[in-house]
Amino acid sequence: MVTVPKISDFKMFEPSPFEPPDIVSFVGLAISALKEEEKTYGPVFSTKLVKYALEYESQQTGEETPNGIQNLDQLAEYLMSKSAQHPKAYHSIVYAQFKTENEFQGQTGAGTRVGAIGLSRSVMKGSGRREININFDDLLTKYREMTISIKVCTRDLGYTQDEDGNVFVLWPNCYLNSVCKYAFDSGLLIRPKGGTQCGHASVMCQFFKLITGYEWDYEILESHKPHCIAKSYIL
């Protein structure tokens, strides 16, 4: 049984210099990742995702969505146009990804992993340095700097590690918390191998792989409290 570190055990980074996320950056990167998934599942994946995103957005705003939105780029344009009225309009993309993946693969995980790989590649161009001896302080600092630079960081982030080399990451109040809680309660966040799916943890593991050369995975230990804690480890 994994012992979950106390909140006081985590070393916290300085808060983000802005109120995350930058909606334009987040939506742009999310659409880029979803296009990677479309390559796996075909155009029908995006058709369904657009449908579910618009349904979720309508549910959140109480308004009907316009006709004529048929592809991912049109969806992105529409959601960004709604950001003043609905600051978390990007949640519609996140929820729709969870729901669509469940239809295509039964449970979330494999497709999201493809998307995370595409996202990591898009923000890590030109960075292929690998380290044999891993400095976890350095690794987490680079991850934090990366997510701040592309403006998709969480406001706060903390980490600690144990003597076995496992890294525990704390998101005190993630900006995806409410949509993830909704998806979780709807039974949409179960990974194929078991456990709970997390977009931030998926991207983090892909980033770690690109930097270290090792395969990484994660386990969500606590979620929606409102904090979330993940254990990240080398396979």
C-alpha atoms as an extended CHARMM CRD file, in Angstrom:
* protein
*
       235  EXT
         1         1  MET       CA              0.0000000000        0.0000000000        0.0000000000  PROA      1               0.0000000000
         2         2  VAL       CA              1.3540000000        3.4090000000       -0.9930000000  PROA      2               0.0000000000
         3         3  THR       CA              1.8500000000        5.8990000000        1.8320000000  PROA      3               0.0000000000
         4         4  VAL       CA              0.5630000000        9.2890000000        0.7090000000  PROA      4               0.0000000000
         5         5  PRO       CA              2.8260000000       12.1540000000        1.7990000000  PROA      5               0.0000000000
         6         6  LYS       CA              1.3830000000       14.8580000000        4.0200000000  PROA      6               0.0000000000
         7         7  ILE       CA              0.6450000000       18.1850000000        2.3530000000  PROA      7               0.0000000000
         8         8  SER       CA              3.3070000000       19.7260000000        4.5930000000  PROA      8               0.0000000000
         9         9  ASP       CA              5.9180000000       17.3340000000        3.1180000000  PROA      9               0.0000000000
        10        10  PHE       CA              5.7290000000       18.9160000000       -0.3220000000  PROA      10              0.0000000000
        11        11  LYS       CA              8.2050000000       21.4960000000       -1.5510000000  PROA      11              0.0000000000
        12        12  MET       CA              6.1720000000       24.1970000000       -3.2580000000  PROA      12              0.0000000000
        13        13  PHE       CA              7.1850000000       26.2210000000       -6.2900000000  PROA      13              0.0000000000
        14        14  GLU       CA              6.5170000000       29.9210000000       -6.4590000000  PROA      14              0.0000000000
        15        15  PRO       CA              2.9420000000       30.5460000000       -7.6450000000  PROA      15              0.0000000000
        16        16  SER       CA              2.4170000000       31.1200000000      -11.3470000000  PROA      16              0.0000000000
        17        17  PRO       CA              3.1010000000       34.7380000000      -12.4010000000  PROA      17              0.0000000000
        18        18  PHE       CA             -0.3430000000       34.8240000000      -14.0550000000  PROA      18              0.0000000000
        19        19  GLU       CA             -3.7740000000       33.3210000000      -13.4510000000  PROA      19              0.0000000000
        20        20  PRO       CA             -3.6490000000       30.0410000000      -15.3620000000  PROA      20              0.0000000000
        21        21  PRO       CA             -4.2920000000       28.8270000000      -17.8400000000  PROA      21              0.0000000000
        22        22  ASP       CA             -3.9880000000       31.1330000000      -20.8270000000  PROA      22              0.0000000000
        23        23  ILE       CA             -7.1050000000       30.0270000000      -22.6930000000  PROA      23              0.0000000000
        24        24  VAL       CA             -5.6920000000       30.6150000000      -26.1690000000  PROA      24              0.0000000000
        25        25  SER       CA             -2.5790000000       28.5950000000      -25.3350000000  PROA      25              0.0000000000
        26        26  PHE       CA             -4.4990000000       25.7940000000      -23.6360000000  PROA      26              0.0000000000
        27        27  VAL       CA             -7.0750000000       25.4210000000      -26.4020000000  PROA      27              0.0000000000
        28        28  GLY       CA             -4.4100000000       25.5810000000      -29.1150000000  PROA      28              0.0000000000
        29        29  LEU       CA             -2.3070000000       22.8590000000      -27.4920000000  PROA      29              0.0000000000
        30        30  ALA       CA             -5.3540000000       20.7280000000      -26.7260000000  PROA      30              0.0000000000
        31        31  ILE       CA             -6.5020000000       20.8670000000      -30.3380000000  PROA      31              0.0000000000
        32        32  SER       CA             -2.9890000000       19.9600000000      -31.4950000000  PROA      32              0.0000000000
        33        33  ALA       CA             -3.0470000000       16.9110000000      -29.2140000000  PROA      33              0.0000000000
        34        34  LEU       CA             -6.5270000000       15.8900000000      -30.3500000000  PROA      34              0.0000000000
        35        35  LYS       CA             -5.4290000000       15.9850000000      -33.9630000000  PROA      35              0.0000000000
        36        36  GLU       CA             -2.8450000000       13.3550000000      -33.0150000000  PROA      36              0.0000000000
        37        37  GLU       CA             -5.6640000000       11.1880000000      -31.6800000000  PROA      37              0.0000000000
        38        38  GLU       CA             -7.6400000000       11.7620000000      -34.8650000000  PROA      38              0.0000000000
        39        39  LYS       CA             -4.7770000000       10.1390000000      -36.7670000000  PROA      39              0.0000000000
        40        40  THR       CA             -5.3460000000        7.0040000000      -34.6810000000  PROA      40              0.0000000000
        41        41  TYR       CA             -9.1470000000        6.8340000000      -34.7470000000  PROA      41              0.0000000000
        42        42  GLY       CA            -10.0430000000        8.6640000000      -37.9540000000  PROA      42              0.0000000000
        43        43  PRO       CA            -12.2990000000       11.6910000000      -38.6620000000  PROA      43              0.0000000000
        44        44  VAL       CA            -15.2630000000       10.2000000000      -36.7830000000  PROA      44              0.0000000000
        45        45  PHE       CA            -13.3020000000       10.7540000000      -33.5430000000  PROA      45              0.0000000000
        46        46  SER       CA            -13.3030000000       14.5140000000      -34.0810000000  PROA      46              0.0000000000
        47        47  THR       CA            -16.9340000000       14.5190000000      -35.2130000000  PROA      47              0.0000000000
        48        48  LYS       CA            -18.0410000000       12.9220000000      -31.9600000000  PROA      48              0.0000000000
        49        49  LEU       CA            -15.7010000000       15.0790000000      -29.8650000000  PROA      49              0.0000000000
        50        50  VAL       CA            -17.1210000000       18.2770000000      -31.3740000000  PROA      50              0.0000000000
        51        51  LYS       CA            -20.6530000000       17.0360000000      -30.6530000000  PROA      51              0.0000000000
        52        52  TYR       CA            -19.9030000000       16.2570000000      -27.0020000000  PROA      52              0.0000000000
        53        53  ALA       CA            -17.9740000000       19.4810000000      -26.4550000000  PROA      53              0.0000000000
        54        54  LEU       CA            -20.8680000000       21.5490000000      -27.7550000000  PROA      54              0.0000000000
        55        55  GLU       CA            -23.3420000000       19.6100000000      -25.5990000000  PROA      55              0.0000000000
        56        56  TYR       CA            -21.2220000000       20.2120000000      -22.4950000000  PROA      56              0.0000000000
        57        57  GLU       CA            -20.8040000000       23.9060000000      -23.3180000000  PROA      57              0.0000000000
        58        58  SER       CA            -24.5600000000       24.2890000000      -23.8020000000  PROA      58              0.0000000000
        59        59  GLN       CA            -25.1450000000       22.5660000000      -20.4630000000  PROA      59              0.0000000000
        60        60  GLN       CA            -22.7530000000       24.9480000000      -18.6950000000  PROA      60              0.0000000000
        61        61  THR       CA            -24.0750000000       28.1550000000      -20.2520000000  PROA      61              0.0000000000
        62        62  GLY       CA            -27.7530000000       27.2700000000      -20.6710000000  PROA      62              0.0000000000
        63        63  GLU       CA            -27.5850000000       28.4330000000      -24.2820000000  PROA      63              0.0000000000
        64        64  GLU       CA            -27.9550000000       26.6200000000      -27.5670000000  PROA      64              0.0000000000
        65        65  THR       CA            -24.7510000000       26.2770000000      -29.5540000000  PROA      65              0.0000000000
        66        66  PRO       CA            -24.6780000000       27.4330000000      -33.1850000000  PROA      66              0.0000000000
        67        67  ASN       CA            -24.9440000000       25.1100000000      -36.1510000000  PROA      67              0.0000000000
        68        68  GLY       CA            -22.0710000000       24.6970000000      -38.5750000000  PROA      68              0.0000000000
        69        69  ILE       CA            -19.3010000000       23.7770000000      -36.1050000000  PROA      69              0.0000000000
        70        70  GLN       CA            -17.9770000000       20.5710000000      -37.6390000000  PROA      70              0.0000000000
        71        71  ASN       CA            -14.2370000000       20.2900000000      -36.9960000000  PROA      71              0.0000000000
        72        72  LEU       CA            -11.6920000000       20.8530000000      -34.2450000000  PROA      72              0.0000000000
        73        73  ASP       CA            -10.4900000000       24.2270000000      -35.5250000000  PROA      73              0.0000000000
        74        74  GLN       CA            -14.0480000000       25.5680000000      -35.6800000000  PROA      74              0.0000000000
        75        75  LEU       CA            -14.6650000000       24.2280000000      -32.1680000000  PROA      75              0.0000000000
        76        76  ALA       CA            -11.5700000000       25.9960000000      -30.8560000000  PROA      76              0.0000000000
        77        77  GLU       CA            -12.6210000000       29.2830000000      -32.4560000000  PROA      77              0.0000000000
        78        78  TYR       CA            -16.1080000000       29.0290000000      -30.9500000000  PROA      78              0.0000000000
        79        79  LEU       CA            -14.9440000000       28.1700000000      -27.4240000000  PROA      79              0.0000000000
        80        80  MET       CA            -12.4060000000       30.9880000000      -27.3810000000  PROA      80              0.0000000000
        81        81  SER       CA            -15.1360000000       33.3910000000      -28.4810000000  PROA      81              0.0000000000
        82        82  LYS       CA            -17.1510000000       32.3310000000      -25.4100000000  PROA      82              0.0000000000
        83        83  SER       CA            -14.3060000000       32.7590000000      -22.9220000000  PROA      83              0.0000000000
        84        84  ALA       CA            -15.4610000000       36.1610000000      -21.6470000000  PROA      84              0.0000000000
        85        85  GLN       CA            -18.9070000000       34.7890000000      -20.8110000000  PROA      85              0.0000000000
        86        86  HSD       CA            -17.6600000000       31.3480000000      -19.7760000000  PROA      86              0.0000000000
        87        87  PRO       CA            -14.0140000000       31.6290000000      -18.6060000000  PROA      87              0.0000000000
        88        88  LYS       CA            -13.7160000000       27.8570000000      -18.3520000000  PROA      88              0.0000000000
        89        89  ALA       CA            -15.0690000000       27.1140000000      -21.8190000000  PROA      89              0.0000000000
        90        90  TYR       CA            -11.9420000000       25.0270000000      -22.4070000000  PROA      90              0.0000000000
        91        91  HSD       CA            -13.4390000000       22.4790000000      -19.9910000000  PROA      91              0.0000000000
        92        92  SER       CA            -15.7510000000       21.4800000000      -22.8360000000  PROA      92              0.0000000000
        93        93  ILE       CA            -12.7990000000       20.1090000000      -24.8100000000  PROA      93              0.0000000000
        94        94  VAL       CA            -11.4840000000       18.2290000000      -21.7870000000  PROA      94              0.0000000000
        95        95  TYR       CA            -14.8310000000       16.6080000000      -21.0080000000  PROA      95              0.0000000000
        96        96  ALA       CA            -15.4650000000       15.7450000000      -24.6590000000  PROA      96              0.0000000000
        97        97  GLN       CA            -12.0880000000       14.0170000000      -24.8980000000  PROA      97              0.0000000000
        98        98  PHE       CA            -12.8620000000       11.8350000000      -21.8980000000  PROA      98              0.0000000000
        99        99  LYS       CA            -16.3110000000       10.9050000000      -23.2340000000  PROA      99              0.0000000000
       100       100  THR       CA            -15.1680000000       10.2680000000      -26.8050000000  PROA      100             0.0000000000
       101       101  GLU       CA            -12.2450000000        8.0910000000      -25.7420000000  PROA      101             0.0000000000
       102       102  ASN       CA            -14.5820000000        5.9860000000      -23.6490000000  PROA      102             0.0000000000
       103       103  GLU       CA            -16.6750000000        5.2730000000      -26.7210000000  PROA      103             0.0000000000
       104       104  PHE       CA            -13.6840000000        4.3620000000      -28.8500000000  PROA      104             0.0000000000
       105       105  GLN       CA            -11.6730000000        2.3190000000      -26.3850000000  PROA      105             0.0000000000
       106       106  GLY       CA            -13.9800000000        1.5070000000      -23.5010000000  PROA      106             0.0000000000
       107       107  GLN       CA            -11.8750000000        3.4200000000      -20.9900000000  PROA      107             0.0000000000
       108       108  THR       CA             -9.6540000000        6.4800000000      -21.0650000000  PROA      108             0.0000000000
       109       109  GLY       CA             -5.9080000000        6.1770000000      -21.1750000000  PROA      109             0.0000000000
       110       110  ALA       CA             -4.4850000000        4.8860000000      -24.4360000000  PROA      110             0.0000000000
       111       111  GLY       CA             -5.8400000000        7.6700000000      -26.5900000000  PROA      111             0.0000000000
       112       112  THR       CA             -5.0410000000       10.3390000000      -24.0360000000  PROA      112             0.0000000000
       113       113  ARG       CA             -1.5030000000        8.9820000000      -23.9370000000  PROA      113             0.0000000000
       114       114  VAL       CA             -1.2520000000        9.5350000000      -27.6960000000  PROA      114             0.0000000000
       115       115  GLY       CA             -2.5330000000       13.0520000000      -27.2030000000  PROA      115             0.0000000000
       116       116  ALA       CA             -0.0740000000       13.7000000000      -24.3920000000  PROA      116             0.0000000000
       117       117  ILE       CA              2.7880000000       12.5270000000      -26.5900000000  PROA      117             0.0000000000
       118       118  GLY       CA              1.7020000000       14.9130000000      -29.3200000000  PROA      118             0.0000000000
       119       119  LEU       CA              1.3500000000       17.7570000000      -26.8360000000  PROA      119             0.0000000000
       120       120  SER       CA              4.7660000000       17.1050000000      -25.3190000000  PROA      120             0.0000000000
       121       121  ARG       CA              6.3940000000       17.0010000000      -28.7420000000  PROA      121             0.0000000000
       122       122  SER       CA              4.7740000000       20.2700000000      -29.7200000000  PROA      122             0.0000000000
       123       123  VAL       CA              6.2250000000       22.1080000000      -26.7060000000  PROA      123             0.0000000000
       124       124  MET       CA              9.5500000000       20.2830000000      -26.5410000000  PROA      124             0.0000000000
       125       125  LYS       CA             10.8890000000       20.8790000000      -30.0540000000  PROA      125             0.0000000000
       126       126  GLY       CA             14.6260000000       21.2440000000      -29.9080000000  PROA      126             0.0000000000
       127       127  SER       CA             14.9160000000       19.7400000000      -26.4340000000  PROA      127             0.0000000000
       128       128  GLY       CA             16.2300000000       16.1940000000      -26.4990000000  PROA      128             0.0000000000
       129       129  ARG       CA             18.7220000000       16.1730000000      -23.6450000000  PROA      129             0.0000000000
       130       130  ARG       CA             18.8740000000       12.9180000000      -21.7030000000  PROA      130             0.0000000000
       131       131  GLU       CA             20.2730000000       12.4030000000      -18.2260000000  PROA      131             0.0000000000
       132       132  ILE       CA             21.6140000000        9.1540000000      -16.8350000000  PROA      132             0.0000000000
       133       133  ASN       CA             21.6810000000       10.3170000000      -13.2250000000  PROA      133             0.0000000000
       134       134  ILE       CA             18.3570000000       11.9840000000      -12.5920000000  PROA      134             0.0000000000
       135       135  ASN       CA             18.2840000000       15.1020000000      -10.4660000000  PROA      135             0.0000000000
       136       136  PHE       CA             14.6390000000       15.2510000000       -9.4460000000  PROA      136             0.0000000000
       137       137  ASP       CA             14.8050000000       18.8590000000       -8.2860000000  PROA      137             0.0000000000
       138       138  ASP       CA             16.1610000000       19.7800000000      -11.7010000000  PROA      138             0.0000000000
       139       139  LEU       CA             13.6150000000       17.6150000000      -13.5120000000  PROA      139             0.0000000000
       140       140  LEU       CA             10.5890000000       19.0750000000      -11.7080000000  PROA      140             0.0000000000
       141       141  THR       CA             11.9570000000       22.5980000000      -12.0840000000  PROA      141             0.0000000000
       142       142  LYS       CA             12.2310000000       22.1230000000      -15.8340000000  PROA      142             0.0000000000
       143       143  TYR       CA              8.6980000000       20.7430000000      -15.9700000000  PROA      143             0.0000000000
       144       144  ARG       CA              7.4230000000       23.7610000000      -14.0410000000  PROA      144             0.0000000000
       145       145  GLU       CA              9.3340000000       26.1720000000      -16.2680000000  PROA      145             0.0000000000
       146       146  MET       CA              7.9830000000       24.4650000000      -19.3920000000  PROA      146             0.0000000000
       147       147  THR       CA              4.3470000000       24.6490000000      -18.3290000000  PROA      147             0.0000000000
       148       148  ILE       CA              4.7540000000       28.3000000000      -17.3190000000  PROA      148             0.0000000000
       149       149  SER       CA              6.4440000000       29.1700000000      -20.6170000000  PROA      149             0.0000000000
       150       150  ILE       CA              3.5030000000       27.8180000000      -22.6170000000  PROA      150             0.0000000000
       151       151  LYS       CA              0.9830000000       29.2350000000      -20.1150000000  PROA      151             0.0000000000
       152       152  VAL       CA             -0.7870000000       25.9870000000      -19.2530000000  PROA      152             0.0000000000
       153       153  CYS       CA              0.6780000000       25.6430000000      -15.7530000000  PROA      153             0.0000000000
       154       154  THR       CA             -1.4300000000       25.3160000000      -12.6470000000  PROA      154             0.0000000000
       155       155  ARG       CA             -1.3530000000       28.2190000000      -10.2200000000  PROA      155             0.0000000000
       156       156  ASP       CA              0.5370000000       26.1590000000       -7.6250000000  PROA      156             0.0000000000
       157       157  LEU       CA              2.6060000000       22.9760000000       -7.7780000000  PROA      157             0.0000000000
       158       158  GLY       CA              4.5160000000       20.9960000000       -5.1810000000  PROA      158             0.0000000000
       159       159  TYR       CA              6.6060000000       17.8460000000       -5.1230000000  PROA      159             0.0000000000
       160       160  THR       CA              8.5090000000       15.4560000000       -2.9210000000  PROA      160             0.0000000000
       161       161  GLN       CA             10.2250000000       12.1100000000       -3.4150000000  PROA      161             0.0000000000
       162       162  ASP       CA             10.8230000000        8.9550000000       -1.4210000000  PROA      162             0.0000000000
       163       163  GLU       CA             13.9110000000        6.8210000000       -0.9410000000  PROA      163             0.0000000000
       164       164  ASP       CA             12.8510000000        4.5120000000       -3.7820000000  PROA      164             0.0000000000
       165       165  GLY       CA             13.0330000000        7.3060000000       -6.3430000000  PROA      165             0.0000000000
       166       166  ASN       CA              9.3000000000        7.8380000000       -6.7150000000  PROA      166             0.0000000000
       167       167  VAL       CA              8.1660000000       11.4180000000       -7.2710000000  PROA      167             0.0000000000
       168       168  PHE       CA              4.9620000000       12.6820000000       -5.6820000000  PROA      168             0.0000000000
       169       169  VAL       CA              3.3650000000       15.7410000000       -7.2620000000  PROA      169             0.0000000000
       170       170  LEU       CA              0.7710000000       17.9720000000       -5.6260000000  PROA      170             0.0000000000
       171       171  TRP       CA             -1.7090000000       20.1610000000       -7.4560000000  PROA      171             0.0000000000
       172       172  PRO       CA             -3.3800000000       22.1670000000       -4.6410000000  PROA      172             0.0000000000
       173       173  ASN       CA             -6.3470000000       23.3610000000       -6.7180000000  PROA      173             0.0000000000
       174       174  CYS       CA             -6.0720000000       22.4300000000      -10.3940000000  PROA      174             0.0000000000
       175       175  TYR       CA             -7.9910000000       24.5140000000      -12.9220000000  PROA      175             0.0000000000
       176       176  LEU       CA             -9.3870000000       21.2670000000      -14.3700000000  PROA      176             0.0000000000
       177       177  ASN       CA            -10.7120000000       20.1350000000      -10.9950000000  PROA      177             0.0000000000
       178       178  SER       CA            -14.4230000000       20.7050000000      -11.6060000000  PROA      178             0.0000000000
       179       179  VAL       CA            -14.5690000000       19.1270000000      -15.0730000000  PROA      179             0.0000000000
       180       180  CYS       CA            -12.4490000000       16.1760000000      -13.9410000000  PROA      180             0.0000000000
       181       181  LYS       CA            -14.7310000000       15.6960000000      -10.9230000000  PROA      181             0.0000000000
       182       182  TYR       CA            -17.7520000000       15.7460000000      -13.2320000000  PROA      182             0.0000000000
       183       183  ALA       CA            -16.1340000000       13.2200000000      -15.5770000000  PROA      183             0.0000000000
       184       184  PHE       CA            -15.0180000000       11.0800000000      -12.6320000000  PROA      184             0.0000000000
       185       185  ASP       CA            -18.5440000000       10.9870000000      -11.1960000000  PROA      185             0.0000000000
       186       186  SER       CA            -19.7820000000        9.9980000000      -14.6680000000  PROA      186             0.0000000000
       187       187  GLY       CA            -17.3950000000        7.0350000000      -14.7380000000  PROA      187             0.0000000000
       188       188  LEU       CA            -15.2340000000        8.4560000000      -17.5260000000  PROA      188             0.0000000000
       189       189  LEU       CA            -11.7940000000        8.5940000000      -15.8860000000  PROA      189             0.0000000000
       190       190  ILE       CA            -10.9290000000        4.9260000000      -15.5000000000  PROA      190             0.0000000000
       191       191  ARG       CA             -7.6290000000        3.9260000000      -17.1090000000  PROA      191             0.0000000000
       192       192  PRO       CA             -7.3780000000        0.5670000000      -18.9450000000  PROA      192             0.0000000000
       193       193  LYS       CA             -4.8910000000       -0.6620000000      -16.3260000000  PROA      193             0.0000000000
       194       194  GLY       CA             -7.0190000000        0.6570000000      -13.4880000000  PROA      194             0.0000000000
       195       195  GLY       CA             -6.7870000000        3.8550000000      -11.5230000000  PROA      195             0.0000000000
       196       196  THR       CA             -7.7800000000        7.3920000000      -12.4220000000  PROA      196             0.0000000000
       197       197  GLN       CA             -6.8020000000        9.2710000000      -15.5550000000  PROA      197             0.0000000000
       198       198  CYS       CA             -5.1660000000       12.7150000000      -15.2420000000  PROA      198             0.0000000000
       199       199  GLY       CA             -4.2160000000       14.9340000000      -18.1670000000  PROA      199             0.0000000000
       200       200  HSD       CA             -1.5720000000       16.8720000000      -16.2370000000  PROA      200             0.0000000000
       201       201  ALA       CA              0.0710000000       13.6820000000      -14.9730000000  PROA      201             0.0000000000
       202       202  SER       CA              0.0250000000       12.1580000000      -18.4850000000  PROA      202             0.0000000000
       203       203  VAL       CA              1.7990000000       15.1450000000      -19.9910000000  PROA      203             0.0000000000
       204       204  MET       CA              4.2250000000       15.2660000000      -17.0650000000  PROA      204             0.0000000000
       205       205  CYS       CA              5.2560000000       11.6380000000      -17.6410000000  PROA      205             0.0000000000
       206       206  GLN       CA              5.7990000000       12.2550000000      -21.3530000000  PROA      206             0.0000000000
       207       207  PHE       CA              7.9160000000       15.2990000000      -20.5130000000  PROA      207             0.0000000000
       208       208  PHE       CA              9.9810000000       13.2280000000      -18.0760000000  PROA      208             0.0000000000
       209       209  LYS       CA             10.5060000000       10.5850000000      -20.7600000000  PROA      209             0.0000000000
       210       210  LEU       CA             11.7270000000       13.1560000000      -23.2810000000  PROA      210             0.0000000000
       211       211  ILE       CA             14.2130000000       14.5540000000      -20.7710000000  PROA      211             0.0000000000
       212       212  THR       CA             15.4640000000       11.3430000000      -19.1450000000  PROA      212             0.0000000000
       213       213  GLY       CA             14.9810000000        8.6930000000      -21.8110000000  PROA      213             0.0000000000
       214       214  TYR       CA             13.1060000000        6.4410000000      -19.3650000000  PROA      214             0.0000000000
       215       215  GLU       CA              9.4710000000        5.3370000000      -19.5550000000  PROA      215             0.0000000000
       216       216  TRP       CA              7.3420000000        6.8670000000      -16.7990000000  PROA      216             0.0000000000
       217       217  ASP       CA              3.8780000000        6.1810000000      -15.4630000000  PROA      217             0.0000000000
       218       218  TYR       CA              1.7360000000        7.5750000000      -12.6650000000  PROA      218             0.0000000000
       219       219  GLU       CA             -0.8980000000        6.7020000000      -10.1060000000  PROA      219             0.0000000000
       220       220  ILE       CA             -3.4120000000        9.1750000000       -8.7510000000  PROA      220             0.0000000000
       221       221  LEU       CA             -3.4040000000        8.8050000000       -4.9810000000  PROA      221             0.0000000000
       222       222  GLU       CA             -5.8210000000       11.5830000000       -4.0130000000  PROA      222             0.0000000000
       223       223  SER       CA             -8.1290000000       13.6770000000       -6.1600000000  PROA      223             0.0000000000
       224       224  HSD       CA            -10.7790000000       16.4010000000       -5.9760000000  PROA      224             0.0000000000
       225       225  LYS       CA            -10.2010000000       17.2600000000       -2.3000000000  PROA      225             0.0000000000
       226       226  PRO       CA             -9.8040000000       19.8480000000       -4.0050000000  PROA      226             0.0000000000
       227       227  HSD       CA             -6.1010000000       18.9980000000       -4.2190000000  PROA      227             0.0000000000
       228       228  CYS       CA             -4.7690000000       16.1000000000       -6.2800000000  PROA      228             0.0000000000
       229       229  ILE       CA             -1.6600000000       14.0120000000       -5.5690000000  PROA      229             0.0000000000
       230       230  ALA       CA              0.0250000000       11.7570000000       -8.1220000000  PROA      230             0.0000000000
       231       231  LYS       CA              2.8500000000        9.2900000000       -7.7020000000  PROA      231             0.0000000000
       232       232  SER       CA              5.1460000000        9.2800000000      -10.7460000000  PROA      232             0.0000000000
       233       233  TYR       CA              7.6720000000        6.5240000000      -11.2680000000  PROA      233             0.0000000000
       234       234  ILE       CA             10.0320000000        4.9400000000      -13.7980000000  PROA      234             0.0000000000
       235       235  LEU       CA              8.7880000000        1.7070000000      -15.3500000000  PROA      235             0.0000000000
